[in-house]
Every structure is written in structure tokens, then in C-alpha cells.
Amino acid sequence: MQVLLSSMRRQMGCQPRLMLHCNGRLTICRWSVILVGCLGLIILCMVTGCSSVQVQDTNTDTDTTDASQALNQESISDKVQPPDQTSDTTAADASANTAAPVEQINLGTVCIDPGHGNTIDSTQTPIGPGASETQAVEPGGTSGVATGTPEYERNFEIALKLKTQLETRGVTVIMTRTSNDVVMSSQQRAEIANTNKAALFVRLHCDGATNSSRVGFSTLVPGYNEWTSGIAAESTRAASIIHPVVIAGTQATDDGIIQRENLAGFNYSQVPSILFEMGFMTNPDEDELLATESYQNSLASSMADGIVQYLQIA
């Protein structure tokens, strides 16, 4: 303010030191100074007011801009919504429900022969095609010294469990008999396996001996003769894979793999064949063990595991 007044005084020629010499014009100069001061105040007020207005306008513009941005954000939010996860989940569920079913793996066909039947037939039949040596059509099997159960029943019980175990693993199963009320020769049983082109012919038996202390699990295979030359090697290979699996799975006494040349079921077979002697029914402890559901399941599961291992590499 003082600077402004000093400037105006210089412009009006009324410097303080000149006022002493203004003879009669002192009053005019004084009023001139007052007028100039008022004008200066007015100008200052105008300048200050304009600045205030400009600051307010600037603040208003800022608020307007913020409001505009907020509206724009809301508009964008309205237009761009997050993905509907419920819809995605529903779509995924629908896709899963319409997915193609997993195809059942077929490892091949196995023919299971539960040994013996409930009727003895002593009619003699050759042990092999054209053989002079003969055996009974149905000689009958052993029976349990503790349980009194005939072998054919025990064989059939375990055969049904083995069938289920194999089928759940993707194996097609053919049974030589589906009840105990049958009379079948070993030749007839083998021909069922041949007709169905089984990958393996599995014969189930229980053992018997005059020595009641004998126990254990053995696997019989065809010996080499004029009828078995085409299957003997492969049958032995199958037994070498399956037998250790059964022993490990059941913890049975290992009676080994045994070759037999005089069994009609082998000699009439045209497919790889093995025969399980699952335990001695003439031993009281093993007879009772073979009667338990848990051991039968263990036998069936272990045999199935070994058979599947063989089929996978056959």
C-alpha cells in the first residue's frame, strides 16, 4: 500500500518536500493525495476480490472435476461387472455332467474252473487226445476234516470271489460251471476255455493228503508232452508271475510250482493253463482257515492281482 501511494505521489508531482513550496496549493495537493489514496484502496480491493473469486472458481472447477470423475467411475463400474462365478460354476458342472464316460479297460478273458462237482462219475476217459491212459470223469474231491465241507463247495465259493475281483479290474470272466449240481469231465472244462479263446485258464482246487500235518499253497502247470508243447512254456511263465503274488498276499506256506503231465484238464487245453491247490483240507487248521470269509477274500484278491500282472505283460 505504501509503495502504491508513493508511486501515485510521484506521478502527481506532490512529493512531500515540494508541498512546502506549493503556496496556496497545499490544500489541493493534500486532497489530491487523499483522492489518490482512495483510488489506490479501491484498486487494491478490486484486485484482492478478483483473486478471491479466481481461487473460489478454481476450487469449484476442482470439485466439479472430482464429481465428474466419480460419475465416470460409477458409469464404468456399471458397464464392467466382475464375472459371475456362479454362472461359471454352473457351466463347469454342466460340462462335467455331460462328459463322456471313461471306457472300461478290458485286459482279456479268463476262464475260471471251480474243480469237481457234487456227483461222482467213475466213467473212464482218456487223459489226452488219443491217450491209452484214462481217468474218471468225476472222481470227486477231498473234504474238510474240521468243517466237513466238500471240496467242490469250497472251490466254488472262492471261484465266485475271484470272478468278482477280476471283473472289477477289467477282466472278462467265463465260468465252467455256475452251480455245484453238475457233472463235467476235465476235457469238457478245457474245451470251454478253448472255445472262448481265454488268455488264461485258471483251475481252482483244494488239496488233500493222508498226512494231516501237510499245509501250503501250490501252483500246478502242464508238463511237457505230446499235447502240451504249445502251452507248457507260457503256462509256466504265467505261474512264475502269479504264484509269488499269491504267496506274498496270503502269507501261505509256499509249496512251489509243480509240473504235471497226467492231468486231462491240461492235456486238452489249447490256452495257457494253471491249477491252484489253495490249501490242505485234510489239515484241521488250514481247513478252518479256508472256511473264513477273510482268507477267501485274501486268496481271491491276491490271485486276481497276480493274474492281472500276467495279463498286462502277456
C-alpha positions, 0 to 999 in steps of 0.5 A: 500500500505504501509503495502504491501511494508513493508511486501515485505521489510521484506521478502527481508531482506532490512529493512531500518536500515540494508541498512546502513550496506549493503556496496556496496549493497545499490544500489541493495537493493534500486532497489530491493525495487523499483522492489518490489514496482512495483510488489506490484502496479501491484498486487494491480491493478490486484486485484482492476480490478478483483473486478471491473469486479466481481461487473460489472458481478454481476450487469449484472447477476442482470439485466439479472435476472430482464429481465428474470423475466419480460419475465416470467411475460409477458409469464404468463400474456399471458397464464392467461387472466382475464375472459371475462365478456362479454362472461359471460354476454352473457351466463347469458342472454342466460340462462335467455332467455331460462328459463322456464316460471313461471306457472300461479297460478290458485286459482279456478273458479268463476262464475260471474252473471251480474243480469237481462237482457234487456227483461222482462219475467213475466213467473212464476217459482218456487223459489226452487226445488219443491217450491209452491212459484214462481217468474218471470223469468225476472222481470227486474231491477231498473234504474238510476234516474240521468243517466237513465241507466238500471240496467242490463247495469250497472251490466254488465259493472262492471261484465266485470271489475271484470272478468278482475281483477280476471283473472289477479290474477289467477282466472278462470272466467265463465260468465252467460251471455256475452251480455245484449240481453238475457233472463235467469231465476235465476235457469238457472244462478245457474245451470251454476255455478253448472255445472262448479263446481265454488268455488264461485258464485258471483251475481252482482246487483244494488239496488233500493228503493222508498226512494231516500235518501237510499245509501250503499253497501250490501252483500246478502247470502242464508238463511237457508232452505230446499235447502240451508243447504249445502251452507248457512254456507260457503256462509256466511263465504265467505261474512264475508271475502269479504264484509269488503274488499269491504267496506274498498276499496270503502269507501261505506256506509256499509249496512251489510250482509243480509240473504235471503231465497226467492231468486231462484238464491240461492235456486238452487245453489249447490256452495257457493253463494253471491249477491252484491247490489253495490249501490242505483240507485234510489239515484241521487248521488250514481247513478252518482257515479256508472256511473264513470269509477273510482268507477267501477274500485274501486268496481271491484278491491276491490271485486276481492281482497276480493274474492281472500282472500276467495279463498286462505283460502277456 
